[in-house]
């Protein structure tokens, strides 16, 4: 046991002597100057507050009599009030297809909806986002004249900065307004992208 302790201390002494330290010595005889606060501030680049991009939405659902799906295209323009709180507006075009099942004697229909919206979103934990959006949309119908109706979407999703000023997002939204003409009562999935300028 005593021999083991001696070897342990010998090991510590030898390994301690192998450690070396490196230090910088200024041999030029001049003092290095620290950067002035102004130079430090100029080195930091301001993050752009305006952003533009677009969203691609997909959705669908089924009942006993029909299957419905849609694709949504929406360019957007927004402003970052703070780095985490964003507001913006977007215009929307939606292609909507309704396919009736074999036991229903109705032709399939394709509809075209358009409108605009304003939104606010808050990014938290650097990658999650809460989203609220008010939309006014003109609903195409095969039975009625074109109808304008309102939607209020609430939800959240994933937000990720990529590269310099670019971002991508994925949202799951629910329409919380009870509107008899609203064709989309099921969750809406949106993939978004954009860049700051």
N, C-alpha and C positions, 0 to 999 in steps of 0.2 A: 504494500500500500504506500509506504514511504517512497519507494522507487517511482511509483506512478505520479506522485505529487512533484517530485524533482523534475521528471520529464515534462510535466505540464508547465511548471515555471520556466524551464528552459525553452519550451516552445513559445511561451508568451514573450520572453525576452528577445528571442530571435525574430519573431514575427513583428514585434514592435520596432526593431531596428531596421526592418526593411521598408517601413513606411517613409515616404519622402514628401516634401512639401515644395511647391513652386510658388514663387512670388515674382511680381513684376517690379522692376526697378527702373525708374526714369533716369537714364544716364545722359540725356541731351542737355540738361541744365536748365530747361524751361519748364514752367508749370503748365500743366494741362488745364485748359479753361473749360468749365462746365457750360453746357448750353444754356442760353438765356431762356427765361420762361416764354418769351415771344416765339423763339425758334421752336420750342417744344410744341406750342399750340399750333404753329403752322404745319408741323409734321403730321398732326392728327387730321385726317381727312373727314369732312362732315359727311354723315350718312344722308343720302337724298331723301327728301320728304315726299315728293310726288312719285307715284308708281302707276304703271299701266300694265295690262295683261288681258287675260281672258279666262273663261271657265267653260268647261265641257260638262254637261249634266246628262245623266242617264237614269231612267226609272222604268218601272213596269209593275204590272199587277194582273190579277186574274180573278174572275168571278165564275159563277155557274154558267153564264151566258156568253162571256167574251174575255179576250185577253187584250191588254192594252200595254203599249210601250211608247217611250218617247226619247228623243235626243234633243239636248238644249245647247245652243251656242250663244255665248254672252261676252262680248268685249267689255272691259271695265277700266275705270280711271279712279284713282284714290289719292288720299293724302294721309300721311302719318302725323297725327297730332302729337303723339309721343312715340318713341320707338316701339311700344307695345300696343297702342290704341290707334286703330286705323278707321277711317270713314271713306266712303266712296259711292260711286254710282255706276250703273251698268245698263246696257240695253240688251234685250233678250229676243231670240228667235227660237221657237220650239216646233219641231216636227213631231206630230202625234199620230200614231197608227192604232186603230181599233179593229181587231179581228174577231168576228163572231164565230161561235162554235157551231158544229155541224147541226145540232138540234134547233138552232135559231135560223130562221129563213130571212136573214138580212145581209146586204152586201157589206164587205169590209170598207172602212173609210179611212182616209188620210186627211189630217187637219193641220192648219198652220196658225200658230199663235205668235203674237209679238207684244212687247211692252218695255217697261223700264222699272228700275228699282233703285233704292238707296240702301246702304248697308253700313253696319258698324261691327267691328270685330276687335277682340282683345286677345293678344298672344300672352300666354303664361307658361311657366316652366320651360321657356325657350323653344318649345316644339308643339304645344297644344294651343287650341284657339277656340274661343266662344264666339258665336256668330249670330247676329240678328239682322233681318232684312225685311223691308216693306216693299211690296211689288204691286204695280198696277199693270194688268195684262189684258189684251184684247183676245177673247176666246172665240175661235172659229167653231162653227157647229154645222152639222148637216141638217138639223131640224129648225133651229132658230136663226135669226140674224146674228151678226157678230155681237158679242156681249163683253163689256168691260167689267172686270171684277178685281178684288183686292186679295192679296195673300200676305200673311205675316209668317215668315220662316224663322224658326229658332233651332239652334243645334250647335254642333261643334265638330272639331276634327283635328287634323294634323297640319302643322305649318312648319316649313323648313327653309331656311336661307341656303341658297346654293351659289357658290361662286361669289363674285363681288357684290352686285346689287340685285341679284335674281332670287326668286323664291318659288316654291311649289306648295300646293295645299290640297288636302282631301277633306271634304265636308260631308256630314250626314245631317240633313235638315228635315224638319217636320213643319207642315202648314198647320198653324194653331187656330186659324179662323175657320169657322163652320160656314162654308159657302156652297150652296146647292149646285152651282155651275163649275166649281173648281174640279178639274179632271184628275188632279193628283192628290189623293188622300193617303197615299203610301209614302214611305221615306224617299227622299230625293238624295242621290249621291252626286257630288260634284267634284271634279278634278280641276284645280286652278293653277295658273302659272303667271308670272309677271316679272317686271324689272323696274328698278328705281331710276329716276332721272332728275 
